[in-house]
């Protein structure tokens, strides 16, 4: 409250007024200094701007490059680091041309990623290069280079191609898909729709693991499900975690009407053994029974007949392990080591858990009876 002089109408000061003001100002300044000093110890290290920056692995693969203009967006950094290692793959085949001529025409395209920059090895899906008479790889720097097929395996839908021009190539880093968590953020990079949309980046999460699709090749794996957009042309491209590591190979999507955000990828840790075989030997070897299975035998057909679901044996290779074990044509294989077999793809998936030379117990349905036989698996080479 102010005091006024009755005579002059000026505020009247009490004794010590200036000293009181001075003390108050000094106290305020000291209090501010103490508060600033104490806040970090109370609330921790406070940053003016959250960084959220991803630290990518150093080395020759997927480098972060120049940090000038770096942002706080992890996906932007992942795209910048991994994008140069993603390629487009065009499949050319002979087709009839006008006026009786012939030539090579691009009949399909997909994606791939460089797994070995020094030697020019590129991973993709088998269905991307199936039947190709010429394969052309499109690099991030604009180069289009003819590639040769190193090896392909339809049983796992994996393939490796190679380019001779390895100048300034960048390879991806491989992660560990066995430790993925549902909800973990991921980035898909590829060429949906072809070169026009090269190295498109989509984001999402791991929606689920251990998914089964009844598609040849993909049925051999427990797949990763993601809601990151996967479209035609993404096949063979990488699914990348927030450390910039490839954890999956984008391979399929659910295209049923009314479904969205259901893409699937082959786990990289499961794919690497086959990829290494393709590079080292030019083919992949798998365990087999040496039988031919009729894929037309479905659970619905079995139910109509009153038979169990399983893999219907259409032919047995003479002298093969199945014949030696007593398996015959028209047998229905229902279990491998006690694990149920629902169809031909299920048989392949279960056999792939073993190696050539392993001995398994096969449960067989024959003449309305169930028997068990012991079979030593042999090596079957990819075609």
TILO-170011 format. One record per atom (N, C-alpha, C): x negated, y negated, z negated. Coordinates in steps of 0.1 Angstrom, whole numbers, plus 5000, padded with zeros to 4 digits. Atoms other than C-alpha are relative to their C-alpha. Example, Ala and Ser with C-alpha at 12.3 -4.5 7.8 and 13.67 -1.06 7.14 Angstrom:
499150125000/487750454922/499149885000/500950115000/486350114929/500849894992/
This chain:
499250125000/500050005000/499149885000/500850134999/498749655009/500549904989/499650105010/498649374983/499849865007/500150134994/499349014994/499949894989/500150115008/498348684979/501349915001/498750074999/501548504970/499849865006/500250144995/500048164980/499750005015/500450004986/498448245013/500550115009/499549884993/500248565023/498950085007/501149914995/496948745029/499950124990/500249885009/496249095015/499049974990/500950025011/494749084982/499250134997/500949885002/491749324976/499850034986/500349965014/491349514944/498450014999/501449995001/487849524930/499550145005/500649874995/485549794947/500650055013/499449964988/487549804978/499050055011/501049964990/484549815002/499250124996/500749885004/482750064982/500850135001/499149884999/485750294982/500150055015/500049974986/485950275020/498750075005/501349944996/482250355024/499950144995/500049875006/482550655001/500950105008/499049924992/485550785021/499450045013/500649974987/483750755054/498950104999/501149905002/480650935042/500550144997/499449875004/482751215027/500650075012/499549954988/484551255060/499050065009/501149954991/481351285080/499450124995/500649885006/479851535056/500950125001/499049894998/483051745057/500050055014/500049954986/482951755095/498850085003/501349934997/479351865096/500150144993/499949875007/480052145070/500950095007/499049914993/483152265089/499450065012/500649954987/481252285122/499050124997/501049905003/478452485105/500750134995/499449885006/480852725087/500950085010/499049934991/483352805116/499450125007/500549884994/481053045135/499950114990/500249905010/480353235103/501350064996/498749955004/484053265096/500750085011/499249944989/485453345131/499150075010/500949934990/482353495148/499549905010/500650094989/480553365179/501149965010/498950054992/483153155196/499449945013/500550054988/482653095233/501149915006/499050094994/484252805251/500850065011/499349944989/485053015281/499750155000/500249865000/485653395280/499350045013/500749964987/483253565305/500650115007/499449884994/484753915311/499150045012/500849964989/481753965334/499650154999/500449864999/480854315345/498650015002/501449984998/477354425342/499850135009/500249894991/476554645372/498650064999/501349945001/473754895373/499049945009/501050064992/470454755386/499450115009/500749904992/468354925413/500449975015/499850014986/468554985450/501450015005/498649984996/472255075450/500949894995/498950105003/475154835450/499549894991/500650115009/473054535437/501049894999/499150115002/474854235423/499649885009/500450104991/472754015446/499849864993/500250135006/472453635441/501149974990/499050035010/474153525410/500649855001/499550134998/474753175423/501550005003/498650014998/478453085421/500750124995/499449885006/479153405401/501349964992/498850035006/482653415387/500350094987/499749925012/484353555356/501050115004/499049914995/486453795378/499250145003/500749874998/485254165375/500250065014/499749944987/486954275407/499249935011/500850084990/485253995427/498650055000/501449955001/481854115414/499950145006/500149874995/482654475422/500150015015/499850004985/483854395457/498749955007/501350064994/480654185463/498950114999/501049915002/478454465450/500250135008/499749874994/480154775464/500549995014/499550024986/481754635496/499050035011/500949974990/478554655516/499750145002/500249864998/478355025510/501250085005/498849944995/481855085523/500049995015/500050004986/482155175560/501350045006/498949954993/484755225586/499550125009/500449884992/484755555605/501150025011/499149984989/486355595640/499850135006/500049874994/487255925655/500449995015/499850014986/486955945693/500150145006/499849874994/488256235714/500349985015/499750014985/488656305752/501550005002/498650014997/491956205766/500149985015/499850024986/493356195801/500149855003/500050144997/492855855818/500749985014/499350034987/494555685848/499150045012/500649964988/493755795883/499150124999/500749875001/492556135873/498749994992/501250015008/489656005852/500150054986/500049965013/488756095817/499149924992/500950085009/487155935787/500350024986/499849995014/486855905750/500849894995/499150105006/489555725731/500150024985/499850005015/489855635694/501350054997/498749935004/492555865680/500349984986/499850025014/492155775644/498849944993/501150075007/490155595618/500250024985/499949995015/489355605581/498849934994/501150075007/486755495556/499050104995/501049925006/483655625540/499149914991/500950085008/480855515517/498650065000/501449964998/477055535519/499650064986/500449945013/475755785493/498550015000/501549994999/472055785505/499649905010/500350114991/470855455520/498750045008/501349974994/467355585528/500250105012/499849904990/468655875549/501349985008/498850034992/471855725562/501250094998/498949915002/474255975546/501249934995/498850075003/477855875544/501150114997/498949905004/480756065526/501349955005/498750034996/484256075540/500950124998/499149885000/487256305542/499950085013/500049914988/487256605566/501149965009/498950034990/490656495580/499749875007/500450124992/489056165591/499350035012/500949974989/486556335614/500450125008/499649874994/488456655624/500249985015/499850004985/488156725661/499249895007/500650114994/485956425667/498950055010/501149984990/483756435699/499049894999/500950115003/482256105689/500449934987/499750065013/482055935655/499249865000/500650145000/481355555652/500249944986/500050065014/480455395618/499949855002/500050155000/481255025613/499549954986/500750055012/478954855588/500649864996/499650135005/479654555566/499449885008/500750114993/477154345586/500449995015/499550014986/479054405619/499550105009/500649904991/476954685633/501050115002/499349874997/478754975650/499050105005/501149914997/476555275651/500650145002/499649864998/477155625665/499450094988/500449915011/476955895638/500150145004/499949864998/476356265638/500750074988/499449925011/478356515617/498950094994/500949915007/476156675591/500650134995/499249885004/478756905577/501449964995/498650025004/482456935570/500650124994/499449885007/484657155548/501549974998/498650025001/488357175553/500650054987/499449945012/488857375521/499949894989/500050105010/487857065501/500349865006/499750134993/488656795527/498949904998/501150085002/485156665524/499150015013/500950004989/482656565551/498949904998/501150095000/479256405555/499549975014/500650044987/478056205585/498749924998/501350065001/474756045592/499749905011/500450094990/473455735610/498549984999/501450004999/469955695622/499449864996/500450135003/469755315618/500349974985/499950025014/469155265581/499649874995/500550135004/468054905581/501049934991/499250085009/469354715551/501350074995/498849935005/471754985540/500049994985/499850005014/473154975505/500950134996/499249885004/474355295487/500849974988/499250015012/476955335461/499450074988/500449935012/476355445425/501250094996/499049905003/478155755414/500250004985/499650005014/480055765381/500350144996/499649885006/481356045359/501550014999/498649995000/484956135367/500650094990/499549915011/485156385339/500449934987/499750075012/485456115313/501049885002/499050104997/488155905329/501150004990/498850025009/490955765307/501249945007/498750064994/494555705317/500149864996/499950145003/495055335319/498749925004/501350064996/491355265329/500249925013/499950084988/491154985355/499150055011/500849954989/489955085390/500249915012/500050084988/489254925424/499950105012/500149924988/489955085458/499549915011/500550084989/487954965488/500050095013/499949934988/488555075524/500549925011/499550074987/489855005559/501450045003/498649964997/493655045558/500449945013/499650054988/494855015593/498949985010/501150014990/491455015609/499049884997/501150105001/488554765614/500649864997/499450135001/490954475615/500149964985/499850035014/491454505577/498850074992/501149935006/487954635569/499749954986/500450035014/486854655532/501149924992/498950055009/490254565518/499850054986/500149975015/490254555480/501350004994/498749995008/493154675459/499650044986/500349965014/493254715421/501250074994/499049935007/495154925397/499450074988/500549935012/494655175369/500050155003/499949865000/494155545364/501450044995/498749975005/497755655363/500150134993/500049875006/497056015355/498850085006/501149914995/494356285359/500650145001/499649864998/494656655368/501350025007/498849994992/497356605394/499750115011/500149894990/497956895419/500949965012/499350034988/498956825455/499950135009/500049884991/499957115478/499749965014/500550044987/497856985507/498750075001/501249934998/495057185522/498849904998/501150085003/491757045509/500249944986/499750065013/493256835481/500550104990/499549905009/494857145466/498850074992/501149945006/491357255457/499549934987/500550085011/490956985431/501249964991/499150085009/492656835400/499849865003/500250134994/493156495415/500249894990/499850125007/493056145401/501249935006/498950074995/496355955404/499849854997/500250145003/496155575407/501249925007/499150094994/498555285414/499449895009/500750094990/495955095434/500550045014/499449974987/497355065469/499050085009/500749924991/496155345491/500850025013/499250004987/497255325528/499250085010/500749934989/496455505560/498849925004/501250074997/492855425568/499149994988/500850005013/491755425531/499350134998/500549875003/491055795533/498550005002/501549995000/487355865525/499349894993/500650115007/486855535508/499850024986/500349985014/485655495472/501149944991/499250055011/487755455441/498949974989/501150055008/485455245418/500549964986/499750055014/485455185380/499449864998/500550135002/484654855364/498649984997/501450005001/481054945361/499450005014/500450004986/480854945399/499650145005/500349864996/480555325401/501150075006/499049924993/482355555424/500450114991/499549895009/484555785404/501050095008/499149924992/486855915432/499949975015/500050024985/487255955470/501550005004/498650024997/490655815481/500450105012/499749894991/492456095500/501450015004/498649984997/496156085499/500949904992/499050085007/499355905489/501350065001/498649954999/502955985482/500849915009/499350084990/504855855512/501550025000/498649985001/508255975501/500849874998/499250125001/510955705504/500449984985/499750045014/511455525471/498950014990/501149995008/508055605458/498949895004/501150104998/505355335454/498950024990/501150005010/501955315438/499650144996/500449865004/501155685439/498950045010/501149964992/497755725455/499250114993/500849905006/495356015449/498650015005/501450004996/491656055449/499350134995/500849885004/489256355447/499049954990/501050045010/487156325415/498650025005/501450004995/483556245424/499250114994/500849905007/482056485398/500350145006/499649874995/484056775413/499550015015/500350004986/483156675449/498550015003/501550014997/479356625445/499450145003/500649884996/478456995445/500250045015/499749984986/480157035479/499349915009/500750104992/478656715492/498550035001/501449975000/475156825482/499850125010/500149884991/475757165500/500049955015/499950044986/476856985532/498749935005/501250074996/473756765532/498850105001/501249915000/471257045523/500150115010/499849884992/472757335543/500849985013/499150034988/475157175568/501350074999/498749935002/477957385554/500250014985/499749975015/479657455520/500450144999/499649865003/479957795505/500950014988/499049995011/482857905484/500250154997/499749865003/483858225466/501350055007/498849954993/486358445485/500250154998/499649865000/488158775487/499950075013/500049954987/487858825524/501450065004/498649974996/491658835530/500549885007/499250114993/493958625552/501349994993/498750025007/496958475534/501049935009/498950064992/500258385550/500649894993/499550115007/501158035540/501549985001/498650004999/504758095550/500750064988/499449945012/505358295519/500149904989/499850105010/506958045496/500850064988/499349965012/508558055462/501550035003/498649994996/511958015478/500350145007/499949874993/511458315501/499850124990/500249895010/510058525472/501350024992/498849995009/513158445451/501150075008/499049934993/515458555479/499850155001/500349864999/513658885481/499950074986/500149955013/513458925444/498650044996/501449975002/509658925445/499449884992/500750125007/507258705424/499449915009/500850094993/505658395436/498650045001/501449964999/502158435448/499449985014/500750014987/499758465478/500250135008/499749884992/500958705505/498950045009/501149954992/498158915521/500450045013/499649974986/498558915559/499050095006/501149924994/495159085566/498950024990/501149975009/492359245547/498850035009/501349974992/488759235562/499550134996/500649875002/487359575567/498649994994/501250005007/484559645543/499849894991/500150115009/485159335524/500350044985/499849975014/485459315486/501450034996/498649985003/489259305486/500450155004/499749874996/489459625506/499450104991/500749915009/486859795484/500750014987/499350005013/488959695454/501450075001/498749944998/492059855469/501149915004/499050094996/493959545480/500450035014/499549964987/496159605510/500849895007/499150094993/498159415537/501450014994/498650015006/501559305523/500049994985/500150025014/500259285488/500349854996/499850145005/501258975468/499149984988/500950035011/498458835446/500649904991/499250085010/500058685415/499149934989/500850065011/497158615391/498550025003/501549985001/493358565389/499649984986/500450005014/491958645355/501149954991/498850045009/495458595340/500649875004/499550134996/496058255357/501050025011/499049984990/499258245377/499749945013/500250054986/499058205415/501449985006/498650034995/502158035430/500050015015/500050004985/501058025467/498650015005/501349984994/498158035491/499049894995/500950115005/496757695480/499650024986/500349975014/497057795444/498950114998/501149905000/494858105452/498749935002/501350074997/492157885467/499649924988/500450085011/492257645438/499550084988/500549915011/491857925413/498750065003/501349944996/489058095432/498949904999/501050095000/487157775434/499449974986/500550025013/486657785397/498850104997/501049895001/484158075403/498949985011/501150004990/480958135423/499950135007/500349874993/480058395449/499250094991/500749905009/478958705430/500750024987/499249985012/481358655401/501150115002/499049895000/483758945393/501349954993/498750055006/487458855387/501050125000/498949915001/490559055378/501249945008/498950044992/493259025404/501350084997/498749935002/496959105396/500750005013/499449974987/498759255426/501450054998/498749954999/502459305432/500250085012/499849914989/503159605454/501050114997/499049905001/506159825459/500749994986/499350045012/507959655430/499250054987/500849975011/505059745407/498849904999/501150095002/502159535392/498850084997/501349935004/498559665392/498949894999/501150085001/495259505384/498850065006/501249954993/492059535404/498949914997/501250085003/488559415398/499349975014/500650044988/486959225427/498849914998/501250085000/483459085432/500149905012/499850104990/483758755451/498749995009/501150024991/481658695482/500049865005/500250134995/480358385499/500849985013/499350044987/482658215525/499549875004/500550124995/481157945546/501049915006/499150094995/482957635555/500050005016/499949994986/484157615591/499849875007/
